[in-house]
Amino acid sequence: MINYILLIPLLIHIESSGRDYVVGDNGTAVGCLQITAGVIEDVNRIYKTDYTKEDCYNRQTSSDICIKYLSYWLEKAIQREQAEIYNPYEMACRIWNGGPRGYQKESTEVYWEKIKRRAKEIGTYDVANYKISNDR
């Protein structure tokens, strides 16, 4: 459903401008994907892993954490909303920005617009112009 190879670089660009060793949100978000303690706690609880805040400075590990988090919460959101009519890229981005129900928050719409704009700039049209085909 989601091609994370396309999505993760977009998130990294928006979150950290591609920098791995960045701290934001008054010290609560770290690494290239600006991962918070809540994301780490969720992933560790759900997947029985033992990621730490320090792990988030490694780009591959940050990507793994992000994919696990989004895979879990996106599936829950789609089940909850019976959301086949939603754009899964939009839902994933808004969840990343606003938490498990972030796709419902008006405050995450601006974040999604930033992602779409960047996707169009670099030619990642699968993300920016996602269309649901009838032959699923």
MIROGU-403240 format. One line per field, with one value per residue: residue in three letters; x, y, z of N, C-alpha, C in turn; residue number from 1. Coordinates in nm, 2 decimals. Atoms other than C-alpha are relative to their C-alpha. Layout:
N
resn = c(ALA:...);
n.u = c(X:...);
n.v = c(Y:...);
n.w = c(Z:...);
ca.u = c(X:...);
ca.v = c(Y:...);
ca.w = c(Z:...);
c.u = c(X:...);
c.v = c(Y:...);
c.w = c(Z:...);
resi = c(NUM:...);
This chain:
136
resn = c(MET:ILE:ASN:TYR:ILE:LEU:LEU:ILE:PRO:LEU:LEU:ILE:HIS:ILE:GLU:SER:SER:GLY:ARG:ASP:TYR:VAL:VAL:GLY:ASP:ASN:GLY:THR:ALA:VAL:GLY:CYS:LEU:GLN:ILE:THR:ALA:GLY:VAL:ILE:GLU:ASP:VAL:ASN:ARG:ILE:TYR:LYS:THR:ASP:TYR:THR:LYS:GLU:ASP:CYS:TYR:ASN:ARG:GLN:THR:SER:SER:ASP:ILE:CYS:ILE:LYS:TYR:LEU:SER:TYR:TRP:LEU:GLU:LYS:ALA:ILE:GLN:ARG:GLU:GLN:ALA:GLU:ILE:TYR:ASN:PRO:TYR:GLU:MET:ALA:CYS:ARG:ILE:TRP:ASN:GLY:GLY:PRO:ARG:GLY:TYR:GLN:LYS:GLU:SER:THR:GLU:VAL:TYR:TRP:GLU:LYS:ILE:LYS:ARG:ARG:ALA:LYS:GLU:ILE:GLY:THR:TYR:ASP:VAL:ALA:ASN:TYR:LYS:ILE:SER:ASN:ASP:ARG);
n.u = c(0.08:-0.09:-0.14:-0.08:-0.12:0.03:0.05:-0.10:-0.08:0.08:0.01:-0.13:-0.02:0.09:-0.03:-0.14:-0.07:-0.10:-0.10:0.02:-0.03:0.07:0.09:0.10:0.11:-0.05:-0.07:0.08:0.00:-0.14:-0.03:0.05:0.14:0.05:0.07:0.03:0.00:0.13:-0.01:-0.09:0.07:0.10:-0.07:-0.05:0.11:0.07:-0.09:-0.09:-0.13:-0.06:-0.06:-0.02:-0.01:-0.13:0.01:0.07:-0.10:-0.03:0.11:0.07:0.08:0.11:0.10:0.07:0.10:0.10:0.07:0.08:0.10:0.11:0.07:0.09:0.11:0.07:0.09:0.11:0.08:0.08:0.11:0.09:0.08:0.03:-0.04:-0.06:0.02:-0.10:-0.14:-0.08:-0.12:0.05:0.03:-0.13:-0.07:0.07:-0.02:-0.14:-0.01:0.09:0.03:0.09:0.12:-0.04:0.06:0.13:-0.03:-0.01:-0.13:-0.10:0.02:-0.11:-0.11:0.03:-0.02:-0.15:-0.05:0.05:-0.08:-0.14:0.01:0.01:-0.13:-0.10:0.06:0.06:0.14:0.08:0.04:0.07:0.12:0.05:0.13:0.04:0.05:0.12:-0.03:-0.06);
n.v = c(-0.12:-0.12:0.02:-0.08:-0.04:-0.13:-0.09:-0.04:-0.12:-0.12:-0.03:-0.05:-0.14:-0.09:0.01:-0.04:-0.05:0.10:0.01:0.11:-0.03:-0.12:0.01:-0.10:0.00:-0.02:0.12:0.12:0.07:0.01:0.07:-0.05:0.01:-0.07:0.10:-0.03:0.11:0.07:0.09:0.11:0.08:0.08:0.10:0.10:0.07:0.08:0.09:0.06:-0.04:-0.08:-0.12:-0.11:-0.13:-0.01:0.07:-0.08:-0.07:0.09:-0.02:0.13:0.04:-0.09:0.05:0.12:-0.04:-0.08:0.10:0.08:-0.08:-0.03:0.12:0.04:-0.10:-0.01:0.12:-0.02:-0.11:0.04:0.08:-0.09:-0.09:0.07:-0.11:0.03:-0.12:-0.09:0.01:0.06:-0.09:-0.11:0.05:0.03:-0.13:-0.07:0.08:-0.03:-0.14:-0.03:0.12:0.10:-0.05:-0.12:-0.01:-0.07:-0.13:-0.11:-0.05:0.08:-0.02:-0.08:0.09:0.08:-0.09:-0.01:0.13:0.01:-0.10:0.05:0.11:-0.05:-0.06:0.10:0.09:0.12:-0.03:0.10:-0.06:-0.13:0.01:0.14:0.02:0.14:0.06:0.08:0.14:0.05);
n.w = c(0.00:-0.01:0.04:-0.09:0.07:0.04:-0.11:-0.10:0.04:-0.01:-0.14:-0.04:0.05:-0.07:-0.14:-0.04:0.11:0.03:-0.10:-0.09:-0.14:-0.04:-0.11:0.02:-0.09:-0.14:-0.04:-0.01:0.12:0.04:0.12:0.13:0.01:-0.12:-0.08:-0.14:-0.10:0.01:0.11:-0.04:-0.10:0.08:0.09:-0.09:-0.06:0.11:0.07:-0.10:0.03:-0.11:0.06:-0.09:0.06:0.07:0.13:0.10:0.07:0.11:0.11:0.02:-0.12:0.00:0.10:-0.04:-0.11:0.07:0.08:-0.10:-0.06:0.10:0.05:-0.10:-0.02:0.12:0.01:-0.10:0.05:0.12:-0.05:-0.08:0.09:0.12:0.08:0.13:0.09:-0.04:0.05:-0.11:-0.03:-0.08:-0.14:-0.06:-0.03:-0.11:-0.12:-0.04:-0.05:-0.10:-0.08:0.06:0.06:0.06:0.13:-0.03:-0.06:0.10:-0.01:0.08:0.14:0.05:0.02:0.12:0.11:0.02:0.06:0.14:0.07:0.02:0.09:0.14:0.03:0.03:0.10:-0.07:0.03:-0.06:-0.13:0.01:0.08:-0.02:0.04:-0.03:0.12:-0.02:0.02:-0.12);
ca.u = c(0.00:0.27:0.61:0.83:1.13:0.95:0.80:1.09:1.31:1.03:0.97:1.34:1.36:1.06:1.17:1.54:1.64:1.84:2.04:2.10:2.22:1.95:1.74:1.41:1.10:1.29:1.49:1.20:1.25:1.58:1.74:1.66:1.30:1.26:1.15:0.99:0.99:0.62:0.70:0.99:0.77:0.49:0.73:0.90:0.57:0.41:0.71:0.89:1.20:1.44:1.51:1.65:1.66:2.03:1.93:1.74:2.06:2.12:1.93:1.86:1.74:1.53:1.37:1.30:1.13:0.93:0.82:0.71:0.52:0.34:0.27:0.10:-0.10:-0.19:-0.34:-0.54:-0.66:-0.77:-0.96:-1.11:-1.23:-1.28:-1.07:-1.01:-1.12:-0.84:-0.49:-0.27:0.03:-0.17:-0.29:0.07:0.22:-0.05:-0.01:0.37:0.31:0.02:0.02:-0.21:-0.51:-0.32:-0.49:-0.81:-0.64:-0.68:-0.34:-0.16:-0.30:-0.02:0.24:0.07:0.08:0.46:0.51:0.30:0.49:0.83:0.71:0.61:0.94:1.14:0.90:0.76:0.42:0.31:0.29:0.17:-0.10:-0.20:-0.51:-0.70:-0.75:-1.07:-0.89:-0.77);
ca.v = c(0.00:0.25:0.27:0.37:0.40:0.70:0.84:0.83:1.07:1.32:1.30:1.34:1.65:1.81:1.70:1.78:1.91:1.58:1.62:1.32:1.48:1.73:1.80:1.98:2.06:2.18:1.86:1.62:1.52:1.38:1.26:1.29:1.20:1.40:1.10:1.15:0.94:0.85:0.70:0.50:0.38:0.27:0.09:-0.09:-0.19:-0.31:-0.48:-0.59:-0.40:-0.19:0.12:0.42:0.79:0.76:0.51:0.78:0.95:0.66:0.72:0.35:0.29:0.60:0.48:0.14:0.30:0.53:0.24:0.03:0.31:0.41:0.06:-0.02:0.31:0.34:-0.01:0.08:0.40:0.24:-0.03:0.23:0.45:0.18:0.42:0.28:0.61:0.79:0.86:0.63:0.87:1.16:0.95:0.83:1.18:1.32:1.04:1.10:1.47:1.44:1.09:0.79:1.00:1.28:1.21:1.36:1.67:2.00:2.10:1.83:1.95:2.21:1.93:1.72:2.02:2.06:1.69:1.71:2.03:1.86:1.54:1.74:1.93:1.61:1.42:1.17:1.19:0.86:1.04:1.38:1.26:0.92:0.79:0.48:0.25:0.06:-0.27:-0.33);
ca.w = c(0.00:0.10:-0.07:0.22:-0.01:-0.15:0.17:0.41:0.22:0.21:0.58:0.64:0.42:0.60:0.95:0.95:0.61:0.58:0.89:1.11:1.43:1.50:1.81:1.79:1.98:2.29:2.30:2.27:1.91:1.77:1.46:1.09:1.14:1.47:1.67:2.01:2.32:2.26:1.92:2.06:2.35:2.10:1.87:2.16:2.32:1.99:1.84:2.16:2.06:2.27:2.07:2.26:2.19:2.09:1.82:1.65:1.54:1.30:0.97:0.91:1.26:1.25:0.93:1.07:1.38:1.15:0.92:1.22:1.38:1.06:0.95:1.28:1.32:0.96:0.95:1.27:1.11:0.79:0.99:1.22:0.94:0.68:0.49:0.15:0.00:0.19:0.05:0.26:0.21:0.34:0.64:0.71:0.70:0.92:1.17:1.17:1.24:1.48:1.64:1.59:1.52:1.35:1.02:1.18:1.31:1.12:1.25:1.04:0.71:0.67:0.72:0.45:0.22:0.28:0.20:-0.12:-0.23:-0.18:-0.35:-0.66:-0.65:-0.67:-0.90:-0.64:-0.80:-0.65:-0.31:-0.42:-0.66:-0.51:-0.68:-0.58:-0.87:-0.92:-0.99:-0.63);
c.u = c(0.09:0.14:0.08:0.13:-0.03:-0.04:0.10:0.09:-0.07:-0.02:0.13:0.03:-0.08:0.05:0.13:0.09:0.12:0.11:-0.03:0.01:-0.07:-0.10:-0.10:-0.10:0.04:0.06:-0.08:0.00:0.14:0.01:-0.06:-0.15:-0.07:-0.09:-0.01:0.00:-0.13:0.01:0.09:-0.07:-0.11:0.07:0.05:-0.11:-0.06:0.09:0.10:0.15:0.06:0.08:0.01:0.00:0.13:-0.01:-0.05:0.10:0.06:-0.11:-0.07:-0.09:-0.12:-0.11:-0.07:-0.10:-0.12:-0.09:-0.09:-0.11:-0.11:-0.07:-0.11:-0.12:-0.08:-0.10:-0.12:-0.09:-0.09:-0.11:-0.10:-0.10:-0.06:0.04:0.06:-0.01:0.11:0.13:0.09:0.13:-0.04:-0.02:0.13:0.07:-0.07:0.01:0.14:0.01:-0.09:-0.04:-0.10:-0.13:0.02:-0.07:-0.14:0.02:0.02:0.15:0.11:-0.02:0.11:0.12:-0.02:0.03:0.15:0.05:-0.04:0.08:0.14:-0.01:-0.01:0.13:0.10:-0.05:-0.05:-0.15:-0.09:-0.06:-0.09:-0.14:-0.06:-0.15:-0.03:-0.06:-0.12:0.03:0.08:-0.05);
c.v = c(0.13:-0.04:0.09:0.05:0.14:0.10:0.04:0.12:0.13:0.04:0.05:0.14:0.10:0.01:0.06:0.06:-0.10:-0.02:-0.11:0.03:0.13:-0.03:0.11:-0.01:0.01:-0.13:-0.13:-0.09:-0.01:-0.08:0.05:0.00:0.06:-0.09:0.03:-0.12:-0.08:-0.10:-0.12:-0.10:-0.09:-0.11:-0.11:-0.09:-0.09:-0.11:-0.07:0.03:0.08:0.12:0.11:0.13:0.02:-0.07:0.09:0.09:-0.08:0.00:-0.13:-0.04:0.09:-0.04:-0.12:0.03:0.06:-0.10:-0.09:0.08:0.03:-0.12:-0.04:0.10:0.03:-0.11:0.02:0.11:-0.04:-0.10:0.08:0.08:-0.07:0.09:-0.03:0.12:0.11:-0.02:-0.05:0.09:0.12:-0.05:-0.02:0.12:0.07:-0.07:0.03:0.13:0.01:-0.12:-0.09:0.05:0.14:0.02:0.07:0.14:0.11:0.05:-0.07:0.02:0.08:-0.09:-0.08:0.09:0.02:-0.13:-0.01:0.10:-0.06:-0.12:0.05:0.06:-0.10:-0.11:-0.13:0.01:-0.11:0.04:0.12:-0.02:-0.14:-0.01:-0.15:-0.06:-0.09:-0.15:-0.05:-0.14);
c.w = c(0.00:-0.05:0.09:-0.05:-0.06:0.11:0.10:-0.03:0.01:0.14:0.05:-0.04:0.09:0.15:0.04:-0.11:-0.03:0.10:0.10:0.15:0.04:0.11:-0.02:0.11:0.15:0.05:0.01:-0.13:-0.06:-0.13:-0.13:-0.02:0.13:0.08:0.14:0.08:-0.02:-0.12:0.03:0.10:-0.07:-0.07:0.09:0.07:-0.10:-0.05:0.09:-0.03:0.12:-0.05:0.11:-0.08:-0.08:-0.13:-0.11:-0.08:-0.12:-0.10:-0.02:0.11:0.01:-0.10:0.04:0.11:-0.07:-0.08:0.10:0.06:-0.10:-0.05:0.10:0.01:-0.12:-0.02:0.10:-0.05:-0.11:0.05:0.07:-0.09:-0.12:-0.12:-0.13:-0.09:0.04:-0.08:0.11:0.03:0.08:0.15:0.07:0.04:0.11:0.13:0.05:0.07:0.13:0.09:-0.06:-0.06:-0.07:-0.14:0.01:0.04:-0.11:0.00:-0.08:-0.15:-0.06:-0.02:-0.12:-0.12:-0.03:-0.07:-0.15:-0.09:-0.03:-0.09:-0.15:-0.05:-0.05:-0.09:0.06:-0.01:0.06:0.14:-0.02:-0.07:0.01:-0.05:0.03:-0.13:0.03:-0.01:0.12:0.04);
resi = c(1:2:3:4:5:6:7:8:9:10:11:12:13:14:15:16:17:18:19:20:21:22:23:24:25:26:27:28:29:30:31:32:33:34:35:36:37:38:39:40:41:42:43:44:45:46:47:48:49:50:51:52:53:54:55:56:57:58:59:60:61:62:63:64:65:66:67:68:69:70:71:72:73:74:75:76:77:78:79:80:81:82:83:84:85:86:87:88:89:90:91:92:93:94:95:96:97:98:99:100:101:102:103:104:105:106:107:108:109:110:111:112:113:114:115:116:117:118:119:120:121:122:123:124:125:126:127:128:129:130:131:132:133:134:135:136);
